[in-house]
Amino acid sequence: MNVYVASSWRNERQPEVVAALVRADHTVYDFRHPAPGNNGFHWSDIDPEWKGWSAERYRDLLRHPVAERGFGFDMDALHWCDACVLVMPCGRSAHLELGWCAGRGKPTVILLSDGEPELMYKIATHVCVSLDEVVRALSPELQGVAA
């Protein structure tokens, strides 16, 4: 299965999830390494002072070639994937990615972390509390079975 792993750059579990899914014979899109020799999109590649941008500056720089290229990698991978795994904790982009996949009818899996509950996670096909559960949720025998 082709799996899109959605998470945060700050999430220390993300590489472990990618590795476990690869070991389970899935092909995985890793936003930290979207292509050979590519270390993923960073706003700081556009401007080291990106955290101080106004809303107008941010909107304008969404059209910057570096942002367009990063977005292209992620959107191409969302179209390509068969399923999406959201690894908590994460932020807005990862939630949009999982929501996009859910809206397309693709299987979606959330790997929870301790923290604030979220009612809308009921949208996901599977809500898991361990990496083993995530791997099982993506196994061929469980496809189409919500948990």
MOKABEL-V292838 format. One record per pair of residues at least 12 apart in sequence whose C-alpha atoms are under 6 Angstrom apart, sorted by the first residue. I is the first residue (numbers start at 0). J is the second residue. D is the distance in whole Angstrom. If there is no record, write none. Layout:
{{I/J/D} {I/J/D}}
//
This chain:
{{0/25/5} {1/25/6} {1/26/5} {1/27/6} {1/80/5} {1/81/5} {2/27/5} {2/80/5} {2/81/6} {2/82/5} {2/83/6} {3/27/6} {3/28/5} {3/80/6} {3/83/5} {4/83/6} {4/84/5} {5/84/6} {5/85/5} {5/93/5} {6/85/6} {6/86/5} {6/89/5} {6/93/5} {7/89/5} {40/69/5} {82/105/5} {82/106/5} {82/107/6} {83/107/5} {84/107/6} {84/108/5} {84/109/6} {85/109/5} {86/110/5} {87/110/6} {87/111/5} {87/112/6} {106/124/6} {107/123/5} {107/124/5} {108/123/6} {108/124/6} {108/125/5} {108/126/6} {109/126/5} {109/127/6} {110/127/5} {110/128/6} {111/128/5} {124/145/5} {125/145/6} {125/146/5}}
//
